[in-house]
Amino acid sequence: MELAKIEKLINKYLEAETTLEEERILKNYFSKDDIPLHLVEYKKLFNYYTNSSSDISTKSISLPQSSLSLKWLSVAAMVILFVSTFSIYQKNITEKEEAKLAFIETQKALELISYNLNKGSGAIAHLQTFENTQNKIFKNK
């Protein structure tokens, strides 16, 4: 009965449909010594993590030193920051100067328009006098 259940769980495991509890049952079963011959090939599969957890690597790992390139990278970043800040500052100054010049030119244009309109209002006053005189003449007839 237990062998049929284990074979069913192995098939389920190979189809990736087992739960963690079922995998624990398989691991416990294959940790025993008395396993049927047709299931011996699965013993390595289920005992792999138990056996490999005791493996220790003695190889030393050396990491490359990259402090020089990091220094140059930080210097380059600072130069880029200063250049971009300076260019933005210069752009703002030139935009302010251009805005002042545009304001002065607009004031000159508006003064010219105002002067010409004021000249025209004097002429309109003379037209009023002409109209009053004309009305006197035509009323008398």
C-alpha positions as CSV (number, residue, x, y, z in Angstrom):
1,M,0.0,0.0,0.0
2,E,2.8,2.4,0.9
3,L,4.7,1.5,-2.2
4,A,1.7,2.3,-4.4
5,K,1.3,5.6,-2.6
6,I,5.0,6.5,-3.1
7,E,4.9,5.6,-6.8
8,K,1.8,7.8,-7.1
9,L,3.6,10.7,-5.3
10,I,6.6,10.3,-7.6
11,N,4.4,10.6,-10.7
12,K,2.7,13.6,-9.2
13,Y,6.2,15.1,-8.3
14,L,7.4,14.6,-11.9
15,E,4.3,16.4,-13.1
16,A,5.0,19.3,-10.7
17,E,1.7,18.8,-8.8
18,T,2.9,17.9,-5.3
19,T,2.5,19.9,-2.2
20,L,5.2,20.7,0.2
21,E,3.9,18.0,2.6
22,E,3.9,15.4,-0.1
23,E,7.5,16.3,-1.1
24,R,8.5,16.0,2.6
25,I,6.9,12.5,2.6
26,L,9.0,11.6,-0.4
27,K,12.2,13.0,1.1
28,N,11.6,11.0,4.3
29,Y,10.9,7.8,2.4
30,F,14.0,8.1,0.3
31,S,16.2,8.8,3.3
32,K,15.7,5.2,4.4
33,D,18.0,2.4,3.3
34,D,15.4,-0.3,2.3
35,I,14.1,1.1,-1.1
36,P,12.9,-1.1,-3.9
37,L,15.3,-1.5,-6.8
38,H,13.1,0.2,-9.4
39,L,13.0,3.4,-7.1
40,V,16.7,3.6,-6.3
41,E,17.3,6.1,-9.1
42,Y,15.0,8.6,-7.3
43,K,17.0,8.4,-4.0
44,K,19.7,10.7,-5.4
45,L,17.1,13.1,-6.5
46,F,15.4,13.5,-3.1
47,N,18.6,13.3,-1.0
48,Y,20.5,15.8,-3.1
49,Y,19.8,18.8,-0.9
50,T,20.5,16.9,2.3
51,N,23.9,15.8,0.9
52,S,24.8,19.0,-0.7
53,S,24.1,21.2,2.3
54,S,27.3,19.8,3.9
55,D,29.5,20.8,1.0
56,I,31.9,23.6,1.7
57,S,33.8,25.5,-0.9
58,T,37.4,26.2,-0.2
59,K,38.1,28.3,-3.2
60,S,38.8,32.0,-2.4
61,I,37.0,34.7,-4.3
62,S,39.0,37.8,-5.3
63,L,37.1,40.9,-6.3
64,P,38.8,43.3,-8.6
65,Q,39.8,46.7,-7.1
66,S,38.1,49.5,-8.9
67,S,38.8,52.4,-6.7
68,L,40.7,54.3,-9.4
69,S,37.9,54.2,-11.9
70,L,35.4,55.1,-9.2
71,K,37.4,58.3,-8.4
72,W,37.6,59.3,-12.0
73,L,33.9,58.6,-12.4
74,S,33.1,60.9,-9.5
75,V,35.4,63.6,-10.9
76,A,33.6,63.4,-14.2
77,A,30.2,63.6,-12.6
78,M,31.3,66.8,-10.7
79,V,32.6,68.4,-13.8
80,I,29.3,67.6,-15.7
81,L,27.3,69.0,-12.7
82,F,29.3,72.3,-12.7
83,V,29.2,72.8,-16.5
84,S,25.4,72.1,-16.6
85,T,24.8,74.5,-13.6
86,F,26.9,77.2,-15.2
87,S,25.2,76.9,-18.6
88,I,21.7,77.1,-17.0
89,Y,22.8,80.1,-15.0
90,Q,24.1,81.8,-18.2
91,K,20.9,80.9,-20.1
92,N,18.8,82.5,-17.3
93,I,20.9,85.7,-17.5
94,T,20.6,86.0,-21.3
95,E,16.9,85.3,-21.1
96,K,16.5,88.1,-18.5
97,E,18.5,90.5,-20.7
98,E,16.4,89.6,-23.7
99,A,13.2,90.1,-21.7
100,K,14.4,93.6,-20.6
101,L,15.2,94.6,-24.2
102,A,11.8,93.4,-25.3
103,F,10.1,95.3,-22.6
104,I,12.0,98.5,-23.5
105,E,11.1,98.1,-27.2
106,T,7.4,97.5,-26.3
107,Q,7.4,100.7,-24.2
108,K,8.8,102.7,-27.1
109,A,6.1,101.2,-29.5
110,L,3.3,102.0,-27.0
111,E,4.6,105.6,-26.5
112,L,4.7,106.1,-30.3
113,I,1.1,104.8,-30.5
114,S,0.0,107.1,-27.6
115,Y,1.6,110.1,-29.2
116,N,-0.1,109.5,-32.5
117,L,-3.5,108.9,-30.9
118,N,-3.1,112.2,-28.9
119,K,-2.4,114.1,-32.1
120,G,-5.5,112.6,-33.5
121,S,-7.6,113.7,-30.5
122,G,-6.6,117.3,-31.2
123,A,-7.9,117.0,-34.7
124,I,-11.1,115.6,-33.4
125,A,-11.6,118.7,-31.2
126,H,-11.3,120.9,-34.3
127,L,-13.9,118.7,-36.0
128,Q,-16.3,119.4,-33.1
129,T,-15.9,123.1,-33.7
130,F,-16.5,122.7,-37.4
131,E,-19.6,120.6,-36.7
132,N,-21.0,123.3,-34.3
133,T,-20.5,126.0,-36.8
134,Q,-22.1,123.9,-39.5
135,N,-25.2,123.3,-37.3
136,K,-25.5,127.1,-36.6
137,I,-25.5,127.8,-40.3
138,F,-28.0,125.1,-41.3
139,K,-30.4,126.0,-38.4
140,N,-30.6,129.6,-39.4
141,K,-31.9,128.7,-42.8
